[in-house]
């Protein structure tokens, strides 16, 4: 039994045979010191893995890892960023009548363009950040610092400078974008 595991009889939260996406519960494995239950799951691909049932029930874990290897169900990898949270809150304020701030936004007729909704809504929202920088702030520089390198790809701009930085053990990039009107080729010909 893993270190920090305590034997305590509590009601199981799932039962053998329960199905969650590609995972099927096989049997209870152990409970950690925080009372989280870990079960042995069998994936549709045949592999077995011990996983926290909280992760499985919330939908955070959908397979043994084979979905990621196959490239299935991949998204923008930015759901834990501040920008993604802002985008979600914006949608909630404008679309969810139960939201406390709805009366200031959605009820007043403030809407969200269709481009920012739907399957690729967040990616389009993120691309528009880059477009806004390029079109509205020509002849300036913009600097971003992020540990999410995937996020930088969605801005749609080519950085003129990248600097590797560390915040403790967290590796990040300080990235410079030079804003200009038109294309980079036209900018070089004018200089």
N, C-alpha and C positions, 0 to 999 in steps of 0.2 A: 504494500500500500504506500502511495507517495507521501513524502514528508508534509506535515501540516494537515493530515487527514484525520478526521474524528469520526468515530462510530457513534451515531446518534440515530435513533429510529424516528424518522419523520415521514409524513405521507409523500409517496412518490408523485411528482408532478406530471409524469407521462407514463405510459405502459408499453411493454414490448409490442412491436408491430405498428406503433404509431408512425405515420409517414410525414416528413417535412421536406418538401421539394424533392431532391434526389436521395435524401437520407431516410433510412428506416431504423427505428430504435430496436436494438437487439437485447441489451440487458443493462441494468444499473452497474456502474463501475465503482464509484466512490463519491463522497461528499467532502469538500474542502473545509477549512476552518471557518469560512464565512457562510457555510451551509449551502453553497452552490453545488448542485448535483451534476455529476459527469456520467455520461452513458456511453456505451459502445454502440456506434452506429455503423450500418452497412450502406455504402453508397451504391447507386444503380450500376456503377462501373465494376462493382465487386470488392472494392477495397474497404477494409474496416478501420475505424478510427475512433478514439475516445474524445468526446467533445462536450463542452458545457451545454446543458439543455437551454440555458438562458439565451445563448448565442443562436441556437437552432430555432427556438420558438420565436425570437424577434426577427428572424430572417437574415441575420448577419452572416450565418454559415448555411450555405445551400447544398454543398457537396463536400467531398473529401479533399477537394482542391483541383479535381479534374476539370471543373468548369473554367477555372482560370487558365489551366494549361491549354485547353482547347480554344481559348479566346472567347468563350461564351459568357454572356451576361456581364461583360466589361462595360464600365461607364467612364465618366470623365475623371474618376479617382479624386474628386474634390469635395465630396459630400461632408467632410469635416472641416472645411475652410470657413472663414468669416464671410467671404463673398457668397458662398452657397447659402449660408444661414440668412444673409440679408435678402437674397433672392427668394428664399422660402417665405420669409416674413412679409416681403412685398406682396407675394401671391396671396398669403393669408389675409392681409389687410384689405386687399381689393376684392377677393372672391368669397371669403368665408364669413357668412352673416353672423356666425356665433363668435367671431373674433371681437374683442373689446374695441379695437381701433377701426373696425369696419365702418362705423358711423362717420369717421373722418375721411375715408377713402372710397370704398366701394359704394356706400350709400349716396355719396355726393356725385357719383358717376365717373369716378376715376377708374380707368381700366388699364389692362396690360395688353400690349400688342400681341397678336397671335404668334408672332415669331419667337416670343419669350415663353410661350406655353407649349405643352406637348412633350413628345419624346426628347427632342433636342433643344428644348427651351433654354436650359441653363447654358449649354454650349454657345448658343446664339447670343445670349445675354453677355457672356464673357467675351465673345468676339467683338460685340458692339463696344465694349470698353476700349479695346484697341482702336477701333474705327473712330471713336470719339476723340481719343488722344491724338490720332493722326490728323483728323480734319479740323478739330477745334483748337489745337495747341501747336500749330506749325511754328517752326524755328525755335523750339524749346527742347529741353531734355527731360525725360521722365525716368526715375529710378524706382525699381521694385526690389524688395528683399523677400525671399520665400524659401521654404524648405521643400515645397511641392514643385518640383521641376516640370511635372506634367501640366500644371496650371499655366505656366508660362507659354507653353505651346499653343494654348487656346486663345491667347491674346491676339495672335495673328500678325505680330510685328517681329522683325528680325533685330535682335539686340546688337548694339555696336560694341558693347563691352560686357564681359561676365567676370565676376570676381567670386571665388570660393571663400566663404566665411563660415565660422563655427560659433554657435551659441552653446557653450559647454560641449556636449558630444553630438549635438544636432548640426548636421551639415546643411548649409543653405547657400543661396546664390544672391549676390547683389548684382542686379542687371540694369544696364543703361540702355535706354531707347532714345535715339535722336529723331525728333519729330520734324517733318518737312512736308511741303506740298508736292503732290505728284509722285513720281517714281524716284528711286535712288539714282538711277542712271541719268535722269534729267538733272538732278541736283549736282552730280559730279560734272556734267557738261557745262553748267552755269558757273561753276567755281573756277 
